[in-house]
């Protein structure tokens, strides 16, 4: 006959197990267990616990266990999805993972009963283990829960396999039937089969995600390096311009120095200085396309490349001195766009190398159009050209990132025999 102590412990055991499942499920889904959420989850536990008690009173404990997924787990899935806007996949992962965690207390209870042959020891061991596991899991879930919440559907699906298989297996062989206790080899070995399948699938997904993360990190470093180089180049051009301005201002001193060298018979040294001055002037000469210094520097910096590759370029700019976008981002967009255009046009036969550039300010927005000929049309994926070789394609990504930083948008497309970049910044 069941004693009153056993009845009380039975009730406490089911209450702690149910609340463990509710709170652990929410925590594993990334829900912060603050005072407000804790009260709400406690309310969910009371309601589902009442439904379980009614099922137990109407059909007995076995019936209550059989309808447990309908009166406890299903309402909890609906609540988590509706209240916290979670995906059903994440909610099911949280609940099945919490259910799997209940096996700690289940095993400890069985061990205590085997050692003492006492139902009271069984319930005490389960209650104590449930509370201990809950404390550890709540601390652990504070770190892992938010990470699970941002996983992709594929990743969540892979992570769900093991707890879901165990959940279905346990109910199919332990609650709805007695197959597990029948000693059937097929039934007993099924968990090993499921664990092996889960491990292999998890390994495949983990390695793929790791490689994608490494690639993304490498690309981020490359883009940052390109942006840093663009900023340094912009500053170098500005510094050269300042030095030439100073030199023009002090031209009398320069000429006097040359005259002194010639008078002393050092004509070779004088000619060398003149050549250096001419070379520096040609290399850093900034043509005036518009009133904006950054635009002028960007366009001027590619003059030598355009001339060296025999490209016919039509460069137009109508931009005021002061604009609403940062110099570094604007220079990155223009320099990468021109570099890509010149590279593509240079691959075409002589006489077919054309680059058109048009940048203007209209209605408070910068409108950019860069058009160039090409030898082979680039492969487009989701509206973006994809490089055919490893280590290429960073110019396009730099353009997109810089445009996004300026709260703009850009578009790449093939228009006849021209490749076009259109951007609004």
C-alpha positions as CSV (number, residue, x, y, z in Angstrom):
1,X,0.0,0.0,0.0
2,X,1.3,3.5,-0.9
3,X,2.1,5.6,2.1
4,X,1.2,9.2,2.5
5,X,4.9,10.1,2.4
6,X,5.2,8.4,-0.9
7,X,2.2,10.2,-2.3
8,X,3.6,13.6,-1.2
9,X,7.0,12.7,-2.7
10,X,5.3,11.5,-5.9
11,X,3.5,14.8,-6.3
12,X,6.7,16.8,-5.6
13,X,8.6,14.7,-8.0
14,X,6.2,15.3,-10.9
15,X,5.9,19.0,-10.0
16,X,9.7,19.5,-10.0
17,X,10.1,17.5,-13.2
18,X,7.3,19.5,-15.0
19,X,8.7,22.9,-13.9
20,X,12.2,21.7,-14.8
21,X,11.0,20.9,-18.3
22,X,9.2,24.3,-18.7
23,X,12.0,26.5,-17.4
24,X,14.9,24.4,-19.0
25,X,13.1,24.4,-22.4
26,X,12.7,28.2,-22.3
27,X,16.3,28.7,-21.2
28,X,17.6,26.5,-23.9
29,X,15.7,28.5,-26.5
30,X,17.5,31.6,-25.4
31,X,14.7,33.1,-23.2
32,X,16.1,35.2,-20.3
33,X,14.8,33.9,-17.0
34,X,14.1,37.2,-15.4
35,X,11.4,37.9,-12.8
36,X,8.7,38.6,-15.3
37,X,9.5,35.6,-17.5
38,X,9.8,33.3,-14.5
39,X,6.3,34.2,-13.3
40,X,4.9,33.6,-16.8
41,X,6.6,30.2,-17.0
42,X,5.4,29.3,-13.6
43,X,1.9,30.1,-14.7
44,X,2.4,27.8,-17.8
45,X,3.7,25.1,-15.4
46,X,0.6,25.5,-13.2
47,X,-1.8,25.2,-16.1
48,X,-0.1,22.2,-17.8
49,X,0.3,20.6,-14.4
50,X,-3.4,21.0,-13.7
51,X,-4.1,19.3,-17.1
52,X,-1.8,16.4,-16.2
53,X,-3.4,16.0,-12.8
54,X,-6.9,15.9,-14.4
55,X,-5.6,13.2,-16.9
56,X,-4.1,11.3,-14.0
57,X,-7.4,11.5,-12.1
58,X,-9.5,10.4,-15.1
59,X,-7.4,7.6,-16.6
60,X,-4.6,6.8,-14.1
61,X,-0.9,7.4,-14.2
62,X,-0.2,5.4,-17.4
63,X,-2.9,7.3,-19.3
64,X,-1.5,10.6,-17.9
65,X,2.0,9.7,-19.2
66,X,0.6,8.8,-22.6
67,X,-1.2,12.1,-23.0
68,X,1.7,14.1,-21.5
69,X,2.9,15.3,-24.9
70,X,-0.5,16.7,-25.7
71,X,-1.3,18.3,-22.3
72,X,2.2,19.6,-21.5
73,X,4.7,19.6,-24.4
74,X,2.4,20.8,-27.2
75,X,1.0,23.8,-25.2
76,X,4.6,24.6,-24.3
77,X,5.6,24.7,-27.9
78,X,2.7,26.9,-28.8
79,X,3.5,29.2,-25.8
80,X,7.2,29.6,-26.7
81,X,6.5,30.3,-30.3
82,X,3.7,32.8,-29.6
83,X,5.2,34.6,-26.6
84,X,8.8,34.8,-27.7
85,X,8.4,34.5,-31.5
86,X,10.6,31.5,-31.7
87,X,10.7,29.1,-34.6
88,X,8.9,25.8,-34.0
89,X,12.1,24.0,-34.7
90,X,13.9,25.9,-31.9
91,X,11.0,25.3,-29.5
92,X,10.9,21.6,-30.2
93,X,14.7,21.4,-29.8
94,X,14.5,23.1,-26.4
95,X,11.7,20.8,-25.2
96,X,13.3,17.6,-26.4
97,X,16.7,18.6,-25.0
98,X,15.1,19.3,-21.6
99,X,13.3,16.0,-21.8
100,X,16.6,14.2,-22.6
101,X,18.2,16.0,-19.5
102,X,15.5,14.3,-17.3
103,X,17.4,11.1,-17.7
104,X,19.9,12.2,-15.1
105,X,17.3,12.1,-12.4
106,X,15.7,9.0,-13.9
107,X,19.0,7.1,-13.7
108,X,19.8,8.4,-10.2
109,X,16.3,7.4,-9.0
110,X,16.7,3.9,-10.4
111,X,20.1,3.5,-8.8
112,X,18.8,4.6,-5.5
113,X,15.8,2.2,-5.7
114,X,18.2,-0.7,-6.7
115,X,20.4,0.1,-3.7
116,X,17.7,0.5,-1.1
117,X,14.5,-1.1,-2.5
118,X,12.7,1.9,-1.3
119,X,10.3,4.0,-3.3
120,X,10.9,6.9,-0.9
121,X,14.6,6.8,-1.8
122,X,13.7,6.7,-5.5
123,X,11.6,9.9,-5.3
124,X,14.1,11.7,-3.0
125,X,17.0,10.9,-5.4
126,X,15.0,12.1,-8.4
127,X,13.9,15.3,-6.7
128,X,17.4,16.2,-5.6
129,X,19.0,15.3,-8.9
130,X,16.3,17.4,-10.8
131,X,17.1,20.4,-8.7
132,X,20.9,20.0,-9.1
133,X,20.7,19.5,-12.8
134,X,18.3,22.5,-13.1
135,X,20.8,24.8,-11.4
136,X,23.7,23.6,-13.6
137,X,21.6,23.7,-16.8
138,X,20.2,27.2,-16.1
139,X,23.7,28.5,-15.7
140,X,24.9,26.7,-18.8
141,X,21.9,27.6,-20.9
142,X,22.5,31.3,-20.2
143,X,25.5,31.0,-22.5
144,X,24.3,28.3,-25.0
145,X,20.7,29.4,-25.3
146,X,21.3,32.7,-27.2
147,X,23.7,30.9,-29.5
148,X,21.1,28.3,-30.4
149,X,18.6,31.1,-31.0
150,X,20.7,32.5,-34.0
151,X,21.5,29.1,-35.6
152,X,20.3,28.4,-39.1
153,X,17.4,26.0,-39.8
154,X,19.8,23.4,-41.1
155,X,21.9,23.6,-37.9
156,X,18.9,23.4,-35.7
157,X,17.6,20.4,-37.6
158,X,20.9,18.5,-37.1
159,X,21.0,19.4,-33.4
160,X,17.4,18.2,-33.0
161,X,18.0,14.7,-34.4
162,X,19.4,13.1,-31.3
163,X,16.9,14.5,-28.6
164,X,14.0,14.0,-31.0
165,X,14.9,10.4,-31.8
166,X,15.3,9.7,-28.1
167,X,12.0,11.4,-27.3
168,X,10.1,9.3,-29.9
169,X,12.0,6.2,-29.0
170,X,11.2,6.6,-25.3
171,X,7.5,7.1,-25.8
172,X,7.2,4.4,-28.4
173,X,9.1,1.7,-26.4
174,X,8.5,2.8,-22.8
175,X,5.2,4.6,-22.6
176,X,2.9,3.4,-25.4
177,X,4.4,-0.1,-25.5
178,X,6.7,-2.3,-23.5
179,X,9.2,-3.1,-26.3
180,X,12.2,-1.7,-24.4
181,X,11.7,-4.0,-21.5
182,X,11.0,-7.0,-23.8
183,X,14.8,-7.4,-24.4
184,X,14.4,-7.1,-28.3
185,X,17.9,-6.7,-29.8
186,X,16.5,-4.4,-32.5
187,X,14.9,-2.2,-30.0
188,X,17.9,-1.9,-27.7
189,X,20.4,-1.3,-30.5
190,X,18.3,1.3,-32.2
191,X,19.7,4.1,-29.9
192,X,23.3,3.2,-30.9
193,X,22.3,3.4,-34.6
194,X,20.6,6.8,-34.1
195,X,23.6,8.1,-32.1
196,X,26.0,7.0,-34.9
197,X,23.8,8.7,-37.6
198,X,23.5,11.9,-35.5
199,X,27.3,12.0,-35.0
200,X,28.1,11.7,-38.7
201,X,25.6,14.3,-39.7
202,X,26.7,16.7,-36.9
203,X,30.3,16.2,-38.0
204,X,29.5,17.1,-41.6
205,X,27.6,20.2,-40.6
206,X,30.2,21.3,-38.1
207,X,33.0,21.0,-40.5
208,X,31.1,22.9,-43.2
209,X,30.2,25.7,-40.8
210,X,33.7,25.9,-39.5
211,X,35.1,26.2,-43.1
212,X,32.5,28.9,-43.9
213,X,33.5,30.8,-40.8
214,X,37.1,30.6,-41.6
215,X,36.4,31.9,-45.2
216,X,34.3,34.7,-43.9
217,X,37.0,35.7,-41.4
218,X,39.6,35.7,-44.1
219,X,37.5,37.7,-46.5
220,X,36.7,40.2,-43.7
221,X,40.5,40.6,-43.1
222,X,41.1,41.1,-46.8
223,X,38.3,43.7,-47.0
224,X,39.7,45.6,-44.0
225,X,43.1,45.5,-45.6
226,X,41.8,46.9,-48.8
227,X,39.9,49.7,-47.0
228,X,43.0,50.5,-45.0
229,X,45.1,50.6,-48.2
230,X,42.6,52.9,-49.8
231,X,42.6,55.3,-46.9
232,X,46.5,55.4,-46.9
233,X,46.5,56.0,-50.7
234,X,44.0,58.8,-50.3
235,X,46.2,60.4,-47.6
236,X,49.3,59.9,-49.7
237,X,47.8,61.7,-52.6
238,X,46.7,64.5,-50.3
239,X,50.2,64.7,-48.8
240,X,51.8,64.8,-52.3
241,X,49.5,67.6,-53.3
242,X,50.4,69.6,-50.2
243,X,54.1,69.0,-50.9
244,X,53.7,70.2,-54.5
245,X,51.8,73.2,-53.4
246,X,54.6,74.1,-50.9
247,X,57.1,73.5,-53.7
248,X,55.3,75.8,-56.1
249,X,55.1,78.4,-53.4
250,X,58.8,78.1,-52.8
251,X,59.8,77.8,-56.4
252,X,62.2,80.7,-56.2
253,X,64.3,78.8,-53.6
254,X,64.2,75.7,-55.8
255,X,65.3,77.6,-58.9
256,X,68.1,79.3,-57.0
257,X,69.3,75.9,-55.8
258,X,69.4,74.7,-59.4
259,X,71.2,77.9,-60.5
260,X,73.8,77.3,-57.8
261,X,74.4,73.7,-58.9
262,X,74.8,74.8,-62.5
263,X,77.2,77.6,-61.6
264,X,79.3,75.1,-59.6
265,X,79.3,72.7,-62.6
266,X,77.0,70.1,-61.1
267,X,74.7,69.9,-64.1
268,X,74.0,66.2,-63.7
269,X,72.7,66.8,-60.2
270,X,70.6,69.8,-61.4
271,X,69.1,67.7,-64.2
272,X,68.4,64.8,-61.7
273,X,66.4,67.2,-59.5
274,X,64.5,68.6,-62.4
275,X,63.6,65.0,-63.5
276,X,62.5,64.1,-60.0
277,X,60.3,67.1,-59.8
278,X,58.7,66.3,-63.2
279,X,58.2,62.7,-62.3
280,X,56.6,63.6,-59.0
281,X,54.4,66.1,-60.6
282,X,53.2,63.6,-63.2
283,X,52.6,60.9,-60.7
284,X,50.7,63.0,-58.2
285,X,49.1,65.5,-60.5
286,X,45.4,65.9,-59.5
287,X,43.2,66.8,-62.3
288,X,40.1,68.9,-61.5
289,X,37.0,67.0,-62.5
290,X,34.7,68.7,-60.0
291,X,34.8,70.7,-56.8
292,X,35.3,67.7,-54.5
293,X,38.9,66.8,-53.6
294,X,38.3,63.1,-52.9
295,X,36.6,62.5,-56.2
296,X,39.4,64.3,-58.1
297,X,42.0,62.2,-56.3
298,X,40.2,59.0,-57.0
299,X,39.8,59.7,-60.7
300,X,43.3,61.1,-61.1
301,X,44.9,58.1,-59.4
302,X,43.9,55.9,-62.3
303,X,44.9,58.2,-65.2
304,X,48.2,56.4,-65.7
305,X,46.5,52.9,-65.7
306,X,44.0,54.1,-68.3
307,X,46.6,55.6,-70.6
308,X,49.0,52.6,-70.2
309,X,46.3,50.1,-71.2
310,X,45.0,52.1,-74.1
311,X,41.5,52.6,-72.7
312,X,39.2,55.2,-73.9
313,X,37.7,56.7,-70.8
314,X,34.9,59.2,-70.4
315,X,35.1,60.5,-66.8
316,X,32.4,62.9,-65.6
317,X,31.8,64.2,-62.2
318,X,29.6,66.9,-60.8
319,X,30.0,66.8,-57.0
320,X,30.3,69.9,-54.7
321,X,33.2,70.4,-52.3
322,X,31.2,69.3,-49.2
323,X,29.0,66.2,-49.3
324,X,27.1,64.0,-46.8
325,X,29.3,60.9,-47.1
326,X,32.7,60.1,-45.6
327,X,35.8,60.5,-47.7
328,X,37.2,57.0,-46.9
329,X,34.0,55.2,-47.9
330,X,33.6,57.3,-51.0
331,X,37.2,56.8,-52.1
332,X,36.9,53.0,-51.5
333,X,33.8,52.8,-53.7
334,X,35.3,54.9,-56.5
335,X,38.7,53.3,-56.5
336,X,37.4,49.7,-56.4
337,X,34.9,50.5,-59.1
338,X,37.5,52.1,-61.4
339,X,40.0,49.3,-60.7
340,X,37.5,46.6,-61.6
341,X,36.4,48.5,-64.7
342,X,39.9,49.1,-66.0
343,X,40.9,45.4,-65.3
344,X,37.9,44.1,-67.2
345,X,38.3,46.6,-70.1
346,X,42.0,45.8,-70.4
347,X,41.2,42.2,-71.2
348,X,39.4,43.2,-74.4
349,X,41.0,43.7,-77.8
350,X,42.5,47.0,-78.7
351,X,39.9,49.5,-79.9
352,X,37.2,48.0,-77.7
353,X,38.5,49.1,-74.4
354,X,36.0,51.6,-73.0
355,X,35.2,52.9,-69.5
356,X,32.4,55.3,-68.8
357,X,32.2,57.0,-65.3
358,X,29.5,59.3,-64.2
359,X,29.1,60.7,-60.6
360,X,26.7,63.4,-59.7
361,X,24.8,64.8,-56.8
362,X,21.0,65.0,-57.3
363,X,18.3,65.6,-54.7
364,X,20.8,65.2,-51.9
365,X,22.0,61.8,-53.1
366,X,25.2,60.7,-54.9
367,X,24.4,58.8,-58.1
368,X,27.1,56.7,-59.6
369,X,27.2,54.8,-62.9
370,X,30.4,53.0,-64.0
371,X,30.2,51.1,-67.3
372,X,33.0,49.1,-69.0
373,X,33.5,46.6,-71.8
374,X,34.6,43.1,-71.1
375,X,36.1,40.1,-72.8
376,X,34.2,37.4,-71.0
377,X,30.9,38.1,-69.1
378,X,31.2,37.5,-65.4
379,X,29.2,34.9,-63.7
380,X,26.3,36.5,-61.7
381,X,24.9,35.0,-58.5
382,X,22.0,36.8,-56.8
383,X,22.8,39.9,-58.8
384,X,26.5,40.0,-57.8
385,X,29.5,39.1,-60.0
386,X,31.4,36.0,-58.7
387,X,35.1,35.8,-59.2
388,X,36.3,32.8,-61.1
389,X,39.6,32.5,-59.1
390,X,40.4,32.3,-55.4
391,X,41.6,35.7,-54.1
392,X,39.6,37.8,-56.5
393,X,36.2,39.4,-56.1
394,X,37.1,41.5,-53.1
395,X,36.7,44.8,-55.0
396,X,33.0,44.1,-55.5
397,X,32.5,43.1,-51.8
398,X,34.4,46.3,-50.7
399,X,32.0,48.3,-52.9
400,X,28.9,46.7,-51.4
401,X,30.1,47.1,-47.8
402,X,31.2,50.7,-48.3
403,X,27.9,51.6,-49.9
404,X,26.0,49.9,-47.1
405,X,28.0,51.9,-44.6
406,X,26.8,55.1,-46.4
407,X,23.1,53.8,-46.1
408,X,23.0,53.4,-49.8
409,X,22.5,50.5,-52.2
410,X,24.2,49.3,-55.4
411,X,23.4,47.1,-58.3
412,X,25.5,45.1,-60.8
413,X,24.3,44.0,-64.2
414,X,25.3,43.1,-67.7
415,X,23.8,45.5,-70.3
416,X,24.7,44.2,-73.8
417,X,28.4,44.3,-74.2
418,X,28.9,46.4,-71.1
419,X,29.1,45.6,-67.4
420,X,27.4,48.3,-65.2
421,X,27.6,49.3,-61.6
422,X,24.9,51.6,-60.4
423,X,25.0,53.0,-56.9
424,X,22.9,55.4,-54.8
425,X,24.7,56.8,-51.8
